[in-house]
């Protein structure tokens, strides 16, 4: 299975503009730029590759955990995941220093210890986590 996304960039780095498109069409020529990536502290100016990576990671982890819970006979009522990427400029250049996954879960009939165990396993084994293995990934869990 191949999943394809494309980026088109026009112009120089600081003033140029780009567009991102996904195979599904969910993103069709979605604009991004230096401003949306590096200057907009609140993230409201538009998308950027790091935001999309965070969304992919949150979605992948949530689905991996949902499958693990289903296999354990305890499907979740709800899983909410935030992926917070610490994106900083270091001497070597812009770097994702770490990713903090924040999980809130509601799973009837499951105790917190088992939930934490399955969540840690899902964090370690979801395809996006494995692809990002060189980046430290933490997990904070709120269960109830």
C-alpha positions, 0 to 999 in steps of 0.5 A, spaced: 500 500 500 502 506 498 500 513 500 502 519 497 502 526 498 505 532 494 508 539 496 509 544 491 513 550 493 514 557 489 519 562 490 525 563 495 525 560 502 522 566 506 517 569 501 515 563 497 509 559 498 507 552 498 501 548 497 500 541 500 495 536 497 493 529 499 491 523 495 485 523 499 483 530 497 482 532 504 488 537 503 487 540 496 493 545 495 493 547 502 497 553 503 503 553 507 509 558 508 515 561 512 510 564 516 505 558 517 511 554 519 516 558 523 513 565 525 506 564 527 507 562 534 499 561 535 499 556 529 493 560 526 496 562 520 495 556 516 498 549 516 505 546 517 509 539 516 510 539 523 502 540 525 500 534 520 506 530 523 502 531 530 495 529 527 498 523 523 501 521 530 495 522 534 491 519 529 495 513 528 496 512 536 489 512 537 487 507 532 493 502 535 490 503 542 483 502 539 485 495 536 488 493 542 482 495 547 478 491 542 482 485 542 482 485 550 475 485 549 474 492 552 472 497 546 473 504 548 467 509 549 472 515 547 479 516 546 482 523 545 489 524 543 494 530 543 500 530 540 505 536 542 511 536 537 517 541 541 519 544 534 526 548 536 531 551 532 538 548 534 545 549 532 544 544 527 537 547 524 530 546 526 529 540 529 523 536 533 526 535 539 520 531 542 513 529 542 509 529 548 502 524 547 497 526 551 491 521 552 484 521 555 480 515 555 474 512 557 473 505 557 468 501 561 470 495 565 477 496 564 482 498 570 487 504 569 493 499 570 491 495 564 489 501 560 496 504 561 499 498 559 495 497 553 497 505 551 504 504 552 504 498 548 500 502 542 505 508 543 511 503 542 508 499 536 504 504 532 507 505 525 508 513 526 511 512 533 516 506 529 517 511 524 519 516 529 523 512 533 529 517 533 525 522 536 523 521 544 516 520 545 512 521 552 505 519 554 501 522 559 495 518 561 488 521 564 483 515 565 476 515 567 
